[in-house]
């Protein structure tokens, strides 16, 4: 008989389905580019984040060059928040709402 205390805790993951990606939104900025610190109630909304997971459908589609850990710019209109973390910065986003991928110079995507 197995006791509850001997069970290993299972790690819950979020896997997007369809043409979607899971993005961890960057923290909102509390300081302007010129160095002015903003009060806690005022933040500059950030529409960038890192790709945490990609659906299998997007991975197999050669039209999308997005990869895990890419930094992206996204439209938050259709973003679905994932109630998985305390700070709630995970969002499932349709791939069509990813509008740009930040790449370093010389880091061009692979084209056939």
C-alpha positions as CSV (number, residue, x, y, z in Angstrom):
1,X,0.0,0.0,0.0
2,X,1.4,3.4,-0.9
3,X,1.1,6.2,1.5
4,X,0.4,9.8,0.4
5,X,3.6,11.0,1.8
6,X,5.7,8.7,-0.3
7,X,4.2,9.9,-3.6
8,X,6.4,12.0,-5.8
9,X,4.9,15.4,-6.5
10,X,4.0,15.7,-10.2
11,X,5.1,18.7,-12.2
12,X,2.3,20.3,-14.1
13,X,3.2,21.7,-17.5
14,X,1.2,23.8,-20.0
15,X,1.3,22.6,-23.6
16,X,-0.4,24.9,-26.1
17,X,-2.5,23.2,-28.8
18,X,-3.5,24.3,-32.2
19,X,-1.6,27.3,-33.7
20,X,-0.6,28.7,-30.3
21,X,2.5,29.4,-28.2
22,X,3.0,29.9,-24.5
23,X,4.7,33.1,-23.7
24,X,6.1,34.5,-20.4
25,X,5.4,38.2,-20.6
26,X,8.3,40.5,-19.6
27,X,7.7,42.5,-16.5
28,X,6.2,45.9,-16.9
29,X,8.7,48.7,-16.7
30,X,8.7,51.0,-13.7
31,X,11.3,53.3,-15.1
32,X,11.4,55.3,-18.3
33,X,14.3,55.2,-20.7
34,X,15.5,58.5,-19.4
35,X,15.7,57.1,-15.9
36,X,12.6,58.5,-14.3
37,X,11.1,56.1,-11.7
38,X,7.4,55.7,-12.0
39,X,5.0,55.3,-9.0
40,X,3.8,51.8,-8.3
41,X,0.4,52.5,-9.8
42,X,1.8,53.6,-13.1
43,X,3.7,51.2,-15.3
44,X,4.7,51.2,-19.0
45,X,2.8,48.2,-20.4
46,X,5.1,45.6,-22.0
47,X,4.1,43.6,-25.0
48,X,7.3,41.5,-25.2
49,X,8.1,38.1,-23.7
50,X,9.9,34.8,-24.1
51,X,8.5,31.8,-25.8
52,X,8.1,29.0,-23.2
53,X,6.5,26.4,-25.3
54,X,5.3,25.9,-28.9
55,X,2.4,23.7,-30.0
56,X,3.2,20.7,-32.2
57,X,1.2,22.2,-35.0
58,X,3.4,25.4,-35.1
59,X,6.6,23.4,-34.7
60,X,5.8,21.3,-37.8
61,X,4.7,24.4,-39.9
62,X,7.7,25.7,-42.0
63,X,6.0,29.1,-42.3
64,X,6.8,29.8,-38.6
65,X,10.4,30.2,-37.6
66,X,9.7,30.8,-33.9
67,X,11.6,28.7,-31.4
68,X,11.5,28.1,-27.7
69,X,13.2,31.0,-25.7
70,X,12.9,33.5,-28.6
71,X,12.1,37.0,-27.4
72,X,9.0,38.2,-29.2
73,X,6.7,41.2,-29.6
74,X,3.0,40.2,-29.4
75,X,-0.5,41.6,-29.6
76,X,-2.2,40.9,-26.3
77,X,-5.7,41.2,-27.6
78,X,-6.3,37.4,-27.8
79,X,-3.9,36.4,-25.0
80,X,-5.3,33.9,-22.6
81,X,-3.8,34.2,-19.1
82,X,-2.7,31.0,-17.5
83,X,-3.6,30.8,-13.8
84,X,-0.5,28.8,-13.1
85,X,1.9,31.2,-11.3
86,X,1.5,33.7,-8.6
87,X,2.6,36.7,-10.7
88,X,0.5,35.4,-13.7
89,X,2.9,36.3,-16.5
90,X,2.2,33.2,-18.6
91,X,-0.1,33.6,-21.6
92,X,-1.3,31.3,-24.4
93,X,-1.3,33.3,-27.6
94,X,-2.4,32.5,-31.1
95,X,0.7,32.4,-33.4
96,X,-0.9,35.1,-35.6
97,X,-0.6,37.5,-32.6
98,X,3.2,37.1,-32.5
99,X,4.1,40.1,-34.6
100,X,8.0,40.1,-34.4
101,X,10.9,38.0,-33.2
102,X,13.9,39.8,-31.8
103,X,17.1,38.3,-33.3
104,X,20.7,39.4,-32.9
105,X,22.5,40.6,-36.1
106,X,23.8,37.6,-38.0
107,X,21.2,35.3,-36.3
108,X,18.9,35.0,-39.4
109,X,16.2,32.4,-39.4
110,X,16.9,29.3,-41.4
111,X,15.2,29.4,-44.8
112,X,15.0,26.5,-47.4
